[in-house]
Structures are given as structure tokens and as C-alpha cells.
Amino acid sequence: MTPDIKTDSQTGASMTGRELPPTLAPLRELSWNYWWSWAPDGAEIFRDLDSNLWQQCEQNPRLLLTQISDLRLTQMAADPSFAERVQKLHERFVAYTSETRPWPKLQLSPRITKQNPVAYFCAEFGVHNSLPLYSGGLGILAGDHLKSASDLNVPLVAIGLFYRFGYFRQRLRRDDWQEEQYRENHSDELAVHEVKDADGQSLVVEVIMRDRKVVARVWRVDVGRVQLYLLDTNVPENEVTDRLVTGHLYGGDRETRLVQEMMLGIGGIRLLEKLGIEPAVFHLNEGHSAFLTLKLAHQSMQREGLSFVEAANRVRERCVFTTHTPVAAGHDEFEAALVEKCFGDWPQQALSLSMEEFVKLGRVNGDSQEWFGLTPLALRMCRSSNGVSKKHGEVSRELWRQMWPNVPADKVPITSITNGVHPQTWVAPLLRRVYEETVGEDWVERSRDASVWAYGIENLSDEELWKAHQLLKQRLVAFIRDHSFDARLARGESEAHIEAARTMFDPKILTIGFARRVAGYKRWDLLLSDTDLLTKLINDSQRPVQFVFAGKAHPQDQGAKQVLQKLLDWQRDPSVRQRVSFIEDYDQEIARQLVQGVDVWMNVPRRPMEASGTSGEKVAINGGLNFSVLDGWWLEGYDSDNGFAIGDFSELGDDEADLRDAESTYRVLAEEVIQRFYDRDEEGMPRLWIAMMKRSVQTLVPRFSSDRMVAEYVERIY
Ligand SMILES: *Cc1c(COP(=O)(O)O)cnc(C)c1O
């Protein structure tokens, strides 16, 4: 075994070697823990070091500190007010990380301790933009879960995979077709520590798959007080194919997916064993990690000499499962032959199960034609299962009721906990300050308390809230202009068109954001179903509208790419192009810019396919209004005075329903959203609109925060 494995990046030496001036020295320690990304003044400090470089490095402080010029560094080191900010941030970091008590009001089970934490497994983690190991909602949710667990001081470790190429980067060709580019993640440019064993050697775990031993080394990421461990098979001992087991997130064929999931589940348990961690609870966040239950059964059989059935009962006591997908086709499944190919004789050797008995664990009703599904496996092997909104709980009970043939649908044991977002991660710094003043310095700790918000926001003046929102909107307009300028330049568009980017969008015009994966059920094409009418609304002389879009289509989804192409083609039309923008390569940073600056966030999923959705929750904390189909979280959040609803409660899921929802979208937009936004008093203030903004903050922020979500997991599930 080679002891010190380096990646092929060239920057390694300078990364560790660089001296920082004493007043800035704490920045190194800060850059190693993602706490900076949600701490007040954290991101701002790194940005102010060198704002152009910050953007070039894609908000990666590790890179920033390597690449910043000596001149700039000495300049900032000599600036006393900057040095003081650094010192304050560092003091708060030390205080944060040394606090060991759980959040006072939290009813934490005594079984869960630092020695026996919750082990949280997920295939993707969206902790920060500079750690691109996520594709969308699931990953961002997992990242927010870790941050809230850290803030509430819940003992929790997380297990995931270190993808060498992450998820793809979106590039739009001149003919508007989406292309995928993969960039290599270099561990020495990221805030990841290699985990070593007691002898200082790289810690490795081994999993037998496809009849070969595959080894993975381990990286540790510090997310506040939570440790996230990532398995990485890109090591020289592995065959070329096996080095790519953790190559791409959601790339590759079903076989790659299966071995990836073996590494996550089985490798993850081996890792915890090597680290000496004995979790009290294993949380399977989505089915990808469900093989961990079988590895745990193997452990119990070995250690306690139990039969598989006895061991499975023990496993069930320790495992809990969250499902995120409301359609059967969205759940991972594998044909029996593939399971046999990848697992070989492990079921027999480890669990004393025949291949037939083994595959049955992943079948809904045991029919020998059925594939092996990770959701049925997880449902069978976990003591608790939940969906991610009330509606999704209901849909999941219906979807999986066959697994409990003697139980009526409403008694199927799948409950729900509605997803939330991490307030400090998503709130604009400007509004954070407003909340500190109106709700209180401790607004974060009290963010679950609805009465605190009701009272605090009531005392916030219309003028102050509107002014803050206008500033954020101006920032969004500048962001859109900047991005569009660069994108047009890169695509070699005409000089006039490139230049026009400098004047596109107007901060006074009603601005609607629509950003999410380009997937069929998200119905991107719904808005484009009547482009004549839409163009008219956009160009109304008294009450114009502008739209900002962003989102990626899955590489294999040709239909979604066509929808994207249609949208891009339309937005280039001279009649709308100054008021419509598509921002390429949607990621966490673009999401942050959009949710903090728009007036309205639109979402038109086909009911009931939006398990929860979280981006609208990010908008709510920033004072924006939701304009959405009543599905997922919005079905719970909407109260008729805190935003706008599209369509009704029907769930036909057919073309007719799409038509009706399209009609409703246009009608509500024209008759309610636009009307209300431009309804001004003699001072030019939209009083009714601002009242809605306030009501939105008051009613939605306390309910849809990840602090509330994690607290619920702790108290009801763990
Ligand atoms: C929040 C977020 C999502 C999830 O969006 P929904 O469509 O509302 O579920 C996806 N991608 C990014 C980058 C996000 O920040």
C-alpha cells in the first residue's frame, strides 16, 4: 500500500507552504471548516480579501488563500478594521466549536451521545458551492441537515462519496443544446482532510464487488461541529474501472450505480467500524445507502452468532429511512442478474442467504420477475420511514401499500417530516441585519418560534423592508447583467447583443424567478405554452414583468434538453431579450443570488410529484413571495395571504390538467400578482404587497427552517 497518496494537481506544495501575515493567520483555520459559509461576516471576509479572485475561485477560500497576491495580502493585513473582523470571526469560531451542550430545548434521546451519534448517509451533499458533490435538492437538503445538526449540537456524523468528477457543469452550445462538462475535483484544493490511521497511513476500507476487492480512501470535511466522511475509490491499487466507482454523481449505467451504492452502504459501515464509531441510529437519507442494513446484519451475525432473521430485527431497531421520490420509476432498482454479478457469493458467505432469498429483500411482493429495489429494502429494514412533506407521506403510503397487504392505506407505517432550509445559509446578509434588529440578536436560536416572528416583523416598517428588498434586487440585476455579458461574450455573439447585456433588466420591474432541474414533472414548458400572451405581459407599458431562469437537464433526458432549447430560443427574441434571462450552470451560488433578489418565485410541478421542494422556502426567508402549484411544502405553507396559488387540488396528471394549470398560471399572474405588485400609494409604495411579504416571513420562516426539521427528526424519529 502506498502511504501518502497525492492527486495529480500541481498546487499541493504551495497550498500548505504559504505563510499568512500574523493578523490574517486565523483565516487558514477558518478556511478548513465550512462554518465560515454560514457565519455572519464569514463569506464577506473572504470576499473582501480580493473580490475578483473570490469570484474566479468560485468562492473557494482554500484556493483564494493560495492564489492571492502578496501585495493584496499585505495590504489587507495592514488594514486594522479588516484584521479586527478576522479576529472577531475567529473568536466566534472558537466559541462555536468548543460549545458542547445540545440545544437547550431539544429532547434528545439519551441513547444518542458523542460516542453513539446519529450516522447520516446520503449519496450527495451540497454543503457549499466550493465542494461540488451534489446535483440538486437532495444534496442541498443534506447539507442543510448537517448545518442545523451542528447548530443544535446534535451528535451526528455523515457518510457520503467523494466524486472525482462530481456532477456535470452545464454549457450551452450556440444552437442552444445543453452540453455536459466534467471537471476534476482536486482534493488538495478543497477543504478536505485525508483520514489517516494510528500509524499515519492512509485509512482505507475494502469492499468486495464484482469479485474484486475495491479499496477506498477517506476524506473528512468539517461542517461546524459535524464531521462528514467521504469515500473515494480513485486510488492506484484499484483497477481502472474500480477507480471510477466514485467517478461521477448520477452518471454511468445501472451497474456503476449499484457498485457505487455498495461502496456507500457497505463501505460506510466498514468505515465507521474503523473509526471506532458505534452509531445509535443510522439515518438512510434516500434509498441509495440501503445496503448498509445488510452489512449491519452481517456484523450482528458475526459478533453475536445470530441468524439472519434475528440480526435483521436488531438492525431494524437502529435504522431509519427517509424517502424522497413520489413516483415508482424514480426509485433505484436492479435486475437480479446484476445484483448477483456485483455481490457474488457475499449473500451466502456473509448472511447465509441464497441469491433468491437475498433478492427478495428488495422486492415489493416477492414475485420472481421483480427487480431488486432499494426502497423496498429500506422500508423492510428500518424501524421508521418518512416522506418529506405531509402530502408526500400520503403519496408514499399509497405507493408502497402493497408491502403491507393487510393494512389499509392510511395505516401504512410511513410518516412525514417536511423539509426545511438552513436560515443562515440562505438569508441575505442585509436581511440578517434587519432580523437582528427587529426579531432580536438571537433570531437564529429562536427561529422556530412563530410568535417571535409574528411580533418582530409586525414592528418592522414597510419602508425599511422595501428598501432592503430593493437593494437586494439591484444586486440581482447587476448579477444577471454580469453573467449575461460574460455568457454572450463566450458564445461569440454579436457585439451589439453583448453590449446590450449591460442595460438588460430593470430593478423597478416585477421580477420572477424560476430555477430548478429541467425535469418533466417540473413542467418548464407550461409557462411557454402561450408565448404571445407571455410576451405581451412582459412588455406591458404600465406593468411589465421580467423573468430569470436557471436549471440543468439530466444528461440522458433528451426531452428536457429540447424544452431548454425552446426556452433559450424564445428568450433570444428581440421582443423579450432585455427582460428574460437564462443563467447557465445552476448551482448553489446562483441559487443564493436568485432567491435573495427576486420579487416572486414560481413553481409549477405536476401534482403530486413535488415531494417537498425547498427553493421556495429559501425565497420566503428573503422576503420574496411564492407563486406556486399547491404541492409539497407549499400545500402546507400557503394561507392565501402569504403568497399566490396556481391551480386547484386535482391530481389528474394528464394533458388536460397541464392545460388547466397553464391557464391558471397566466390568469393568476395577470390578475393577482402583477396587479398587486403595481398597486402603489401616493408615495409609490406597494402597501398590500409589502403586507404579504411580511406575512410570508412571519408564517413561513419558523415552519420551514431546517432547525425545525432536524429538531423533529431528533424528537420524533431518532
Ligand atoms: C435549493 C436548491 C435546489 C432544490 O430546489 P427545488 O426545485 O425547490 O427542490 C436545487 N438546486 C439548487 C442549486 C438549490 O440551491
Ligand as a Chemical Component Dictionary entry (heavy atoms), coordinates in Angstrom:
data_LIG
# 
_chem_comp.id                   LIG 
_chem_comp.type                 NON-POLYMER 
_chem_comp.pdbx_formal_charge   0 
_chem_comp.three_letter_code    LIG 
# 
loop_
_chem_comp_atom.comp_id 
_chem_comp_atom.atom_id 
_chem_comp_atom.alt_atom_id 
_chem_comp_atom.type_symbol 
_chem_comp_atom.charge 
_chem_comp_atom.model_Cartn_x 
_chem_comp_atom.model_Cartn_y 
_chem_comp_atom.model_Cartn_z 
_chem_comp_atom.pdbx_ordinal 
LIG C1 C1 C 0 -32.460 24.572 -3.240 1  
LIG C2 C2 C 0 -31.851 24.056 -4.464 2  
LIG C3 C3 C 0 -32.488 23.050 -5.208 3  
LIG C4 C4 C 0 -33.839 22.473 -4.815 4  
LIG O1 O1 O 0 -34.828 23.145 -5.494 5  
LIG P1 P1 P 0 -36.355 22.661 -5.596 6  
LIG O2 O2 O 0 -36.639 22.557 -7.038 7  
LIG O3 O3 O 0 -37.169 23.705 -4.938 8  
LIG O4 O4 O 0 -36.460 21.357 -4.871 9  
LIG C5 C5 C 0 -31.863 22.590 -6.345 10 
LIG N1 N1 N 0 -30.674 23.090 -6.754 11 
LIG C6 C6 C 0 -30.038 24.046 -6.058 12 
LIG C7 C7 C 0 -28.722 24.536 -6.545 13 
LIG C8 C8 C 0 -30.599 24.560 -4.900 14 
LIG O5 O5 O 0 -29.953 25.508 -4.209 15 
# 
loop_
_chem_comp_bond.comp_id 
_chem_comp_bond.atom_id_1 
_chem_comp_bond.atom_id_2 
_chem_comp_bond.value_order 
_chem_comp_bond.pdbx_ordinal 
LIG C1 C2 SING 1  
LIG C2 C3 SING 2  
LIG C2 C8 DOUB 3  
LIG C3 C4 SING 4  
LIG C3 C5 DOUB 5  
LIG C4 O1 SING 6  
LIG O1 P1 SING 7  
LIG P1 O2 DOUB 8  
LIG P1 O3 SING 9  
LIG P1 O4 SING 10 
LIG C5 N1 SING 11 
LIG N1 C6 DOUB 12 
LIG C6 C7 SING 13 
LIG C6 C8 SING 14 
LIG C8 O5 SING 15 
# 
